[in-house]
Amino acid sequence: MSIRHRTGQRGFSLFELMAVLVILAIGAAVVAPSSGKMLSKLSFRRDGLEVKKQLRTLKAMAVSKGQSVRVSLEDQTFLIQLGAKDEVRRQLKLDEECSLEMNPNVVKFTPLGTATPAKLVLARGERTRTIQLDALTGLPY
């Protein structure tokens, strides 16, 4: 029985491994800026969805409690008044760079599911998103 030794090399050389790492680094450098922009867009979209979710919740509160709900906006915080009770503050979970404006300053949701028509403008840097509150359905769009 004889043992044969292979004369060829096994594995990769250091040069080959370094070449692969350089190619991966170049690919990462090309992809990184575009992925940062994509994350920024997703974050802004999430903020818009958060505002819509809060408005739908306020409409549902008015319908389920059978009382009008008055809402105003102060420093990214909804001030909520249910019927004749005291105001409740509900902080919006928005990015620090976002600003939110509401026109008119006070919106009223009724127990019938209607609402004061309103326009909310969410802004961050150059981006803006307008959210309308439908008077008949009380839903944001």
C-alpha positions in Angstrom: 0.0 0.0 0.0 1.5 3.3 -1.0 0.5 6.8 0.1 0.2 9.4 -2.6 0.9 13.0 -1.9 -0.9 15.7 -3.9 1.4 18.1 -5.6 -1.3 20.7 -6.2 -2.2 23.5 -3.7 -5.4 23.4 -1.7 -7.3 26.6 -0.6 -7.0 30.2 -1.6 -3.9 32.4 -1.6 -3.7 35.5 0.5 -3.8 37.6 -2.7 -7.0 36.0 -3.8 -8.7 36.6 -0.4 -7.6 40.2 -0.4 -8.9 40.7 -4.0 -12.3 39.4 -2.9 -12.4 41.7 0.1 -11.5 44.8 -2.0 -14.3 43.9 -4.4 -16.8 43.6 -1.5 -15.6 46.9 0.0 -16.1 48.7 -3.3 -19.6 47.2 -3.6 -20.5 48.3 -0.1 -19.2 51.9 -0.8 -21.5 52.1 -3.8 -24.6 50.7 -2.0 -24.3 52.6 1.3 -25.4 56.1 0.2 -28.5 54.8 -1.6 -29.5 52.6 1.4 -29.2 55.7 3.7 -31.6 57.6 1.5 -34.0 54.6 1.5 -34.0 54.4 5.3 -34.7 58.2 5.5 -37.7 57.8 3.1 -39.0 54.8 5.2 -38.7 56.8 8.4 -40.6 59.7 6.9 -43.3 57.4 5.6 -43.6 55.8 9.1 -44.1 59.2 10.6 -47.0 59.9 8.2 -48.6 56.6 9.0 -48.2 57.3 12.8 -50.2 60.6 12.4 -52.9 58.8 10.4 -53.1 56.0 13.0 -53.6 58.5 15.8 -56.4 60.3 13.9 -58.2 57.0 13.2 -57.9 56.1 16.9 -59.4 59.5 17.9 -62.3 59.0 15.5 -62.9 55.5 17.0 -62.7 57.0 20.5 -65.5 59.5 19.7 -67.7 56.8 18.1 -67.1 54.2 20.9 -67.6 56.6 23.8 -70.6 58.4 22.2 -69.1 61.8 22.9 -67.4 64.4 20.8 -63.6 64.5 20.9 -61.8 67.8 20.4 -58.2 67.7 19.2 -55.6 70.4 19.0 -51.9 70.2 18.2 -49.1 71.6 20.4 -45.4 70.7 19.9 -46.1 67.3 18.2 -48.5 66.4 21.0 -52.3 66.0 20.5 -54.3 67.7 23.2 -57.5 65.6 23.4 -60.7 66.6 25.2 -63.4 64.0 25.5 -66.8 65.6 26.1 -66.5 68.1 29.0 -63.6 66.3 30.7 -60.1 67.6 31.2 -57.6 67.5 28.4 -55.4 64.5 27.8 -52.0 64.7 26.1 -50.9 62.1 23.6 -47.4 62.5 22.3 -46.8 61.6 18.7 -43.9 59.2 18.0 -42.3 61.3 15.3 -38.7 61.8 14.3 -37.1 64.8 16.1 -36.5 66.5 12.7 -40.2 66.4 11.7 -42.6 69.2 12.2 -46.4 68.9 12.0 -48.9 71.7 11.4 -52.7 71.4 11.6 -55.2 73.7 10.0 -57.7 74.5 11.6 -56.1 74.5 15.0 -58.9 72.5 16.6 -60.6 69.4 15.0 -63.7 67.9 16.4 -64.7 64.2 15.9 -68.4 63.5 16.5 -70.0 60.3 17.8 -71.5 59.8 14.3 -68.0 59.4 12.8 -67.8 62.7 11.1 -65.1 65.3 11.7 -64.1 68.9 11.1 -62.3 68.9 7.7 -58.6 69.5 8.3 -55.3 69.6 6.6 -52.2 68.4 8.4 -48.7 69.0 6.9 -45.8 66.8 8.0 -42.4 68.2 7.0 -38.8 67.1 7.4 -36.2 69.1 5.5 -37.2 69.3 1.8 -39.9 66.6 2.2 -43.5 67.4 3.0 -46.6 65.2 3.2 -50.1 66.5 3.3 -52.7 64.5 5.2 -56.4 65.5 4.7 -59.1 64.7 7.2 -62.4 63.9 5.4 -65.4 65.6 6.9 -67.9 62.9 6.0 -66.0 59.8 7.1 -63.7 61.4 9.7 -60.8 59.4 8.2 -57.4 60.7 7.1 -56.2 60.2 3.5 
